Amino acid sequence: MKLTQFLKQYDTEQKRIKFFRTHRENQGICCLKCASTSLRWISTIRSWTCNKCSYRLGLRKGTVMENSKLAYRIWLTGLYLMVLTKKGFSATEMQNLLGHNRYEPIWLMMHKIRIQMGEREKRYQLDGFVELDEAFLQVIVKTVQMMLVRLIIKSIGTKRFLLP
C-alpha cells in the first residue's frame, strides 16, 4: 500500500481505532481477571468489558501501546513508516514526519516497535536454500580467517606467517 492510500484509508481517529480493535479481536481477547472470552466492546470508553466479572480491558492494554499517551494516529503512522523502508528512520526524522513536538515519546515508541519486531524475528529460523549477499559473505570469511590467524599465532608463539 502506498503512503497516500494509507493516509486516505485511515484518515480519521475512528478508523484507526477500528483497525486496532479489529486486529486485537482477530488475535483473540480474553479477560485478564477471569480468562473469559465473553467480552463486549464499549465504544465511548474504547474498551472491552467482561460479561462475567465486569473487568475493563482497554484497547492499549497488553500491547506495545500500553502506558502511552500518544494518539492512535501517531502509533499507526509510525508503525507504517517503520515497516515501509529497509533503512528506517531516526527518531528526530520520525518526529518531524509525524509533526510531534517532543522527541522522547517518539523515541520510546520506535524503541518499543523495534523490540517487538526483534521478538517476532526470533521465532523464525532460516532453513533450506538461503541466498546471501557476497558483501556479507566476504566479511564473514575475512573474520574467520582473522580468527584462524590469531589461533595459529597463539599456538605457535610469536612467529608470524601468512596463510594462503
Number of C-alpha atoms within 10 A of each C-alpha: 7 7 12 8 10 13 12 9 11 17 12 12 12 12 14 20 19 14 15 15 18 12 11 14 11 9 7 9 15 15 20 14 13 12 12 14 14 13 20 14 16 12 11 6 10 16 19 22 18 22 14 14 13 14 16 21 21 17 18 18 13 11 11 14 17 11 10 13 9 13 12 20 19 19 20 17 18 21 15 14 16 18 12 13 9 7 8 12 15 13 18 15 13 21 20 14 14 16 10 14 10 11 14 12 16 24 16 13 19 20 13 14 19 14 12 14 12 11 11 10 10 9 7 8 6 6 6 5 6 6 6 8 7 9 8 9 11 11 11 12 11 11 12 12 13 13 12 13 16 12 12 16 14 11 10 9 9 9 9 11 9 5 9 3
